Amino acid sequence: LVARDGPILRVRFNRPDKKNALTADMYAALADALTAADEDASVRAVLIEGNEAGFTAGNDLADFLSNPPSGMDAPVIRFLKAVSRAQKPLVAAVTGPAVGVGTTMLLHCEFVYAADTAKFALPFVNLGLCPEAGSSYLLPMVAGYRRAAELLMLGEPFDAPTAQACGIVTRVLPAAEVLEAALATARKIAERPAMSVHMTKMLMKRQLQSTIDSVVSEEAGHFLALMHSPAAKEAFAAFLEKRKPDFSKVG
């Protein structure tokens, strides 16, 4: 759901029956919303939020397998480029699960408020895939190499205090306070001089942006190739068959 709240563009994941898992159509809508926000001078901030089901469970694997990304113009890659290049300040309100891209997109937000019950996961390796959204570059930078290696190479779930300690989350709050805190920050941003806010974000990211662009594209290329690997096929088959994958005979 995309709606205006005065100078704030609110983007809300709204598939509670699927834990807000993202489909190709949803990625396209997300990319369009972020692009439109950058082109609209009246938008001062973007708030990304979930609902009672949490933030997002990441890719809808059934949709992903039936409608796999096949090139750099795929909706998911359009979204990754849009969120990594967003000019307007991004604020996120995270309650419940934030899996895969649900966590990596937070690395591109200026402010992230998370519930003390929120859970995060970066399970790419466990699916026979690799990191995306520039996370192979950004996570070691904000969390440190060893913490990033633990999160990305083991792919195990982690809690909100860990996410905060790793620099993914700005503040951890009781679940009932998260959305209001995020909205309050978005409103504060909207009250500041737009050009000053824009210039501040641009200056903070100026040394990083070209590297982020390059890493997002490189990761996407490897990700698309790995989707056809024996390991990924085994991981996806295990998911659909509701069993533990066996990687002992695959690379």
Secondary structure, 3 states (H helix, E strand, C coil): CEEEECCEEEEECCCHHHCCCECHHHHHHHHHHHHHHHHCCCCCEEEEECECCECECCECHHHHHHCCCCCCCCHHHHHHHHHHHCCCCEEEEECCEEECHHHHHHHHCCEEEEECCCEEECCCHHHCCCCCCCHHHHHHHHHCHHHHHHHHHHCCCEEHHHHHHCCCCCEEECHHHHHHHHHHHHHHHHHCCHHHHHHHHHHHHCCCHHHHHHHHHHHHHHHHHHCCCHHHHHHHHHHHHCCCCCCCCCC
